[in-house]
Amino acid sequence: MRVLVTGGAGLVGSHTAEYYAKKGDEVIVLDNLMRSQLFGYDKKSVEYNWNYLAKYDNIKRIKGDVRNEKDVLKAIGDGVDVVIHTAGQPGVPLSVRIPREDFSINAFGTLNVLECLRKKSKNAVFIYCSTNKVYGENVDKIPLIEKEERYIYDGVEGISEKIPIDHTGHTPYGVSKYVGDIYTQEYAHIYGMKTAVFRMSCIFGTRQFGFEDQGWVAWFIIAALFSKPITIYGNGKQVRDLLYVTDLIEAYDKFIESDLRHAVFNIGGGPENTTSLLEFLDFLEAETGKRSKITFSDWRPSDQKVYISDISKVKKALNWEPKVTPKEGMKKLISWVKENKALF
Ligand SMILES: NC(=O)c1ccc[n+]([C@@H]2O[C@H](COP(=O)([O-])OP(=O)(O)OC[C@H]3O[C@@H](n4cnc5c(N)ncnc54)[C@H](O)[C@@H]3O)[C@@H](O)[C@H]2O)c1
C-alpha cells in the first residue's frame, strides 16, 4: 500500500508514518515543519520527528506545504492508496491571534489535499483529523456537577456525534477544522470518495512537543520535569478524556480496511479514561516527585469545562477499543521526555 501522511512530522503524523512503515507499506511524509514557527518556540520541535523517521527505508520525506498544489501533487506522485491528513494548525488560542493563517492551513489546506486527490488518485481513502472543538460551546450546555477535584456531567456519559454544531461559539480553530471536516464529508457525498472524519479529543504520546497553547499533557510533563511554571486557565477542574496516539492509528487503520464508504466518529479515551487538570498534577507529582509552580488565570474563550467523547459508535462500527490506559501512556511520555532532555 502507498500511504501519504500529511503533517507526518507531528505527533499523530509521525506515529502514523511509523505504524505503516513497520507494516512494510510505502510511506510518503509531507510536512513543512512549521510547528515551532507557528507557536513562536525558539527551539526545534517536529524536526526531531522528521529526522527520527529517516531510519525507515520505506519512508520518503518531502518538505512541502499542504496549501501548495505542486507540493501535494508531488507527494501523491502516480497515486496513493491512503491519505492520512494530520497537517494542521492545532492551537486554539493561536487561532484567535492568527485567524487568517489558521483558516488557510486548516480549511484551505484540507480542500487543497482533497482536490489534488480527486484529480490524481480518486480511489484513495482519505482520513481527516477533526476535533471535539467543532461542537464548540454547545458542549457547555450540558449541566455539570462540581466535585472537589473535577466537574462531572449530570445525565450523560459522553458527547455523541448527534450533538448540534452551530448556533454557538467555536473559536476560529473550531471553525476552520469544521470546514475541513464538512469538506471531507462532502467529498464522499458528491464525488463518491471513501472518506472518514475522526473528531478527536485529547491525543497524546511520545514525540509530542507540548506548549502552553497546545498539547497540554506533554506540556505539563515537560514543565514538571524542567521546573517551569504552569498557568491553569480556569479552576483546574476541567476534564478531558485521553487517548494514546497508537490507539488512534489503529482506529484509522480499521476504517481503511473496512467496507464502510464514509463515517464520522467521535474518538478519544471515552468515559473510562478521563482526568481533570488537578488530578493530572497530583499524578505527575506522584510519578516524578516534582510539582511546577501553579498560577490560576481566567477561563479562555470557548474552553469546554468537560469534554468526554462518547466512543460507542466507533467501538461498534470498527470493532475497536482503547488499549493503552492513560497512566501507561503518561509513563511512556515521561520516560521519553527524560531520555531526550536536550530537546526541551
Ligand atoms: N493532538 C490532539 O490532541 C488533537 C486533537 C484533536 C485534533 N487534532 C488535530 O490532529 C492533527 C494532528 O495534530 P498533532 O497533535 O499531531 O499536531 P502537530 O502540530 O504535532 O502536527 C501537525 C504537523 O503539521 C505540520 N504542518 C502544519 N502546517 C502545515 C502545512 N501548511 N503544510 C504541511 N505541514 C504542516 C506541522 O509542522 C506538524 O508537524 C491536527 O490537524 C490537529 O488539529 C489533534
The ligand as a Tripos MOL2 file, in Angstrom:
@<TRIPOS>MOLECULE
LIG
   44    48     1     0     0
SMALL
NO_CHARGES

@<TRIPOS>ATOM
      1 N1         -3.2710   16.3010   19.4090 N.am      1 LIG1
      2 C1         -4.5430   16.4240   19.7080 C.2       1 LIG1
      3 O1         -4.9200   16.2680   20.8740 O.2       1 LIG1
      4 C2         -5.5600   16.7140   18.6370 C.ar      1 LIG1
      5 C3         -6.9230   16.7130   18.9760 C.ar      1 LIG1
      6 C4         -7.8650   16.9750   18.0010 C.ar      1 LIG1
      7 C5         -7.4690   17.2270   16.7050 C.ar      1 LIG1
      8 N2         -6.1540   17.2470   16.3910 N.ar      1 LIG1
      9 C6         -5.7580   17.5040   15.0030 C.3       1 LIG1
     10 O2         -4.9140   16.4490   14.6090 O.3       1 LIG1
     11 C7         -3.9230   16.9170   13.7030 C.3       1 LIG1
     12 C8         -2.5500   16.4820   14.1880 C.3       1 LIG1
     13 O3         -2.3310   17.0090   15.4870 O.3       1 LIG1
     14 P1         -0.9180   16.8590   16.1870 P.3       1 LIG1
     15 O4         -1.1500   16.9090   17.6330 O.co2     1 LIG1
     16 O5         -0.1850   15.7370   15.5700 O.co2     1 LIG1
     17 O6         -0.2420   18.2570   15.7520 O.3       1 LIG1
     18 P2          1.2980   18.5630   15.4070 P.3       1 LIG1
     19 O7          1.4520   20.0340   15.4460 O.co2     1 LIG1
     20 O8          2.1970   17.7300   16.2520 O.co2     1 LIG1
     21 O9          1.4350   18.0510   13.9030 O.3       1 LIG1
     22 C9          0.9890   18.8010   12.8260 C.3       1 LIG1
     23 C10         2.0850   18.7940   11.7690 C.3       1 LIG1
     24 O10         1.5920   19.5090   10.6350 O.3       1 LIG1
     25 C11         2.6750   20.2840   10.1330 C.3       1 LIG1
     26 N3          2.1000   21.3960    9.3770 N.ar      1 LIG1
     27 C12         1.4850   22.4900    9.8610 C.ar      1 LIG1
     28 N4          1.0920   23.2870    8.8380 N.ar      1 LIG1
     29 C13         1.4770   22.6510    7.7010 C.ar      1 LIG1
     30 C14         1.3450   22.9810    6.3320 C.ar      1 LIG1
     31 N5          0.7780   24.1250    5.9380 N.pl3     1 LIG1
     32 N6          1.8310   22.1200    5.4140 N.ar      1 LIG1
     33 C15         2.4450   20.9570    5.8010 C.ar      1 LIG1
     34 N7          2.5930   20.6010    7.1000 N.ar      1 LIG1
     35 C16         2.1000   21.4510    8.0310 C.ar      1 LIG1
     36 C17         3.4640   20.7290   11.3450 C.3       1 LIG1
     37 O11         4.7980   21.0800   11.0180 O.3       1 LIG1
     38 C18         3.3810   19.4880   12.2110 C.3       1 LIG1
     39 O12         4.4830   18.6240   12.0050 O.3       1 LIG1
     40 C19        -4.0950   18.4270   13.6120 C.3       1 LIG1
     41 O13        -4.7710   18.6940   12.4150 O.3       1 LIG1
     42 C20        -4.9570   18.7720   14.8070 C.3       1 LIG1
     43 O14        -5.8030   19.8730   14.5410 O.3       1 LIG1
     44 C21        -5.1730   16.9910   17.3330 C.ar      1 LIG1
@<TRIPOS>BOND
     1     1     2 1
     2     2     3 2
     3     2     4 1
     4     4     5 ar
     5     4    44 ar
     6     5     6 ar
     7     6     7 ar
     8     7     8 ar
     9     8     9 1
    10     8    44 ar
    11     9    10 1
    12     9    42 1
    13    10    11 1
    14    11    12 1
    15    11    40 1
    16    12    13 1
    17    13    14 1
    18    14    15 2
    19    14    16 1
    20    14    17 1
    21    17    18 1
    22    18    19 2
    23    18    20 1
    24    18    21 1
    25    21    22 1
    26    22    23 1
    27    23    24 1
    28    23    38 1
    29    24    25 1
    30    25    26 1
    31    25    36 1
    32    26    27 ar
    33    26    35 ar
    34    27    28 ar
    35    28    29 ar
    36    29    30 ar
    37    29    35 ar
    38    30    31 1
    39    30    32 ar
    40    32    33 ar
    41    33    34 ar
    42    34    35 ar
    43    36    37 1
    44    36    38 1
    45    38    39 1
    46    40    41 1
    47    40    42 1
    48    42    43 1
@<TRIPOS>SUBSTRUCTURE
     1 LIG1         1 GROUP 0 **** ****
